[in-house]
Amino acid sequence: MRRLLILAVTLLACAAPLAAGAAPISIKVVVLTTFESGADTGDRPGEFQFWAERLPLTHTLTVPGIERPVRYSDDGVLGVVTGMRGRARESVAALALDPQLDLTQAYWIVAGIAGVDPRVGSIGSAAWASYVVDADPIFEIDDREAPADWPYGLYSLGAARPGIKGSAAGSSDMVWKLDPQLTNWAFAMTRDIALPDTAVLQKDRAGYPEELTAQRPPFVFLGDALGATRFWHGQRRTQWARDWVKLWTDGQGVFAMTDCEDQGVLDVLSLYGRLGRVDVRRVLVLRTASNYSYEPLGQSQAVRFAEGGALAGFEAAYRVGAPVVKALVAGWDRYATTLPGEAKP
């Protein structure tokens, strides 16, 4: 009997936001992070904690299908821990379907850590993506067993060899071009933000003497995101990633950040955008570098995470992303109906 009472109370609590015909919560900005180390506040931070503590996000809401309660502010900012890899796709779908939330005018900012190509960025840096490219629909042959004239054993579905576009079977697309005016607006606002640097990061940068950009102190730049649910690493795979992004963007994109979730997020938002539940034009992707995509000179090729890299990435994501969130909220009279950079209708 006691268990039934507890269950009933729990169900009533979950239903409370819609009780008595309550209107859904109108959301201005959704901040998507992928993991948190412990509690949302007060302990060792993951991707979400700085957002929860500093904005702050003071209210919580249970959304069926999302593992952790989401948090939101009085002024309409929603923060979510989606879960990593494929879990992010399910969480975004749960958000889009939840009747407790009105997301029809919401802007979306993916704010998470990633691996950076040493050729274009340095550890602790932040990149706004112009393109998100999907690397999940792919054929794979062990590189040692691939034909001798192939650069690697990864190639498109429906293609006969690397370097040829194939199909996007199982996904709404293979590449998403984010709204350039929105992306450039966010970049222009944040490009000169000072990002933290430490002796630990400097030591890690020193392992890439052949790449001048990899040795720069952390900075904000425009660079594209490659999403794949598998975690890959190494010089050969980094070259594949450069080629893959160039292929699918028709030479317009530059591989910068490798992560496990962006392709799933854009796929789901595109699907629900067609139904009018979200506006996929209002999506920003901000990835910050917690590690390099291949090993330092003379070290093992085994996957390694730089000491202090994750914390630097968490800090950079908030420092760069928060001004954009606050600007969207402050300018809501305009931005509710008009994207930044667009002329008023």
Buried (B, 14 or more C-beta within 10 A) or exposed (E): EEEEEEEEEEEEEBEEBEEEEEEBBBBBBBBBBBBBEEBBBEEEBBBBBBBBBEBBBEBEBBBEEBEBEBBBBEEBBBBBBBBBBEBBBBBBBBBBBBEBBBBEBBBBBBBBBBBBBBBBBBBBBBBBBBBBBBBBBBBEBEBEEBEEEBBBBBBBBEBEEBEEBBEBEEBBBBBBBBBEEBBBBBBEBBBEBEBBBBEBBBEBBEBBEEBEBBBBBBBBBBBBBBBBBEEBBBEBBBBBBBBBBBBBBEEEBBBBBBBBBBBBBBBBBBBBBEEEBBBBEBBBBBBBBBBBBBBBEEEEEEEBEBEBBBBBBBBBBBBBBBBBBBBBBEEBEEBEEEBBBBEEE
